[in-house]
């Protein structure tokens, strides 16, 4: 599952990078994916929306077993 998550994040990364941000995969545990939002995404007021509406939605749609995405 980890490799599938990393591949999906590669697709999302350009969206974040064009606004000065990025995302780093940290770990997956029982369907809960932990990521670190970096750059402009790390302190952006819309970071929670980006996390849930872009990252979590994409991972859930592309990978069976992903239940939630959390930022650490």
QUIPEGI-V792353 format. One record per residue. N is the residue number from 1. RES is the residue in one letter. PHI is phi in radians with two decimals (* if undefined). OMEGA is omega in whole degrees, 0 to 359 (NA if undefined). Layout:
BEGIN
n=N res=RES phi=PHI omega=OMEGA
n=N res=RES phi=PHI omega=OMEGA
END
This chain:
BEGIN
n=1 res=X phi=* omega=183
n=2 res=X phi=-1.01 omega=181
n=3 res=X phi=-1.15 omega=178
n=4 res=X phi=-1.11 omega=179
n=5 res=X phi=-1.10 omega=181
n=6 res=X phi=-1.07 omega=179
n=7 res=X phi=-1.14 omega=178
n=8 res=X phi=-1.14 omega=179
n=9 res=X phi=-1.13 omega=176
n=10 res=X phi=-1.06 omega=179
n=11 res=X phi=-1.24 omega=182
n=12 res=X phi=-1.39 omega=187
n=13 res=X phi=-0.85 omega=181
n=14 res=X phi=-1.05 omega=178
n=15 res=X phi=-1.08 omega=181
n=16 res=X phi=-1.27 omega=184
n=17 res=X phi=-1.17 omega=180
n=18 res=X phi=-1.17 omega=176
n=19 res=X phi=-1.85 omega=176
n=20 res=X phi=1.51 omega=180
n=21 res=X phi=-2.02 omega=178
n=22 res=X phi=-2.93 omega=178
n=23 res=X phi=-2.37 omega=179
n=24 res=X phi=-2.15 omega=175
n=25 res=X phi=-1.26 omega=178
n=26 res=X phi=-1.87 omega=180
n=27 res=X phi=-2.92 omega=174
n=28 res=X phi=-2.28 omega=180
n=29 res=X phi=-2.47 omega=178
n=30 res=X phi=0.94 omega=177
n=31 res=X phi=1.53 omega=177
n=32 res=X phi=-1.74 omega=182
n=33 res=X phi=-1.72 omega=177
n=34 res=X phi=-1.83 omega=179
n=35 res=X phi=-2.29 omega=174
n=36 res=X phi=-2.06 omega=175
n=37 res=X phi=-1.47 omega=187
n=38 res=X phi=-2.13 omega=178
n=39 res=X phi=1.09 omega=182
n=40 res=X phi=-1.08 omega=180
n=41 res=X phi=-1.25 omega=183
n=42 res=X phi=-1.14 omega=183
n=43 res=X phi=-2.25 omega=181
n=44 res=X phi=-1.35 omega=177
n=45 res=X phi=-1.09 omega=180
n=46 res=X phi=-1.64 omega=184
n=47 res=X phi=-1.05 omega=181
n=48 res=X phi=-1.13 omega=179
n=49 res=X phi=-1.16 omega=178
n=50 res=X phi=-1.06 omega=181
n=51 res=X phi=-1.06 omega=185
n=52 res=X phi=-1.44 omega=188
n=53 res=X phi=-1.48 omega=181
n=54 res=X phi=-1.90 omega=187
n=55 res=X phi=-1.22 omega=182
n=56 res=X phi=-1.09 omega=181
n=57 res=X phi=-1.05 omega=180
n=58 res=X phi=-1.10 omega=182
n=59 res=X phi=-1.12 omega=178
n=60 res=X phi=-1.12 omega=180
n=61 res=X phi=-1.24 omega=186
n=62 res=X phi=-1.66 omega=188
n=63 res=X phi=-2.29 omega=174
n=64 res=X phi=-1.14 omega=177
n=65 res=X phi=1.78 omega=177
n=66 res=X phi=-1.36 omega=182
n=67 res=X phi=-1.78 omega=186
n=68 res=X phi=-2.79 omega=174
n=69 res=X phi=-2.17 omega=180
n=70 res=X phi=-2.15 omega=174
n=71 res=X phi=-1.63 omega=176
n=72 res=X phi=-2.09 omega=NA
END
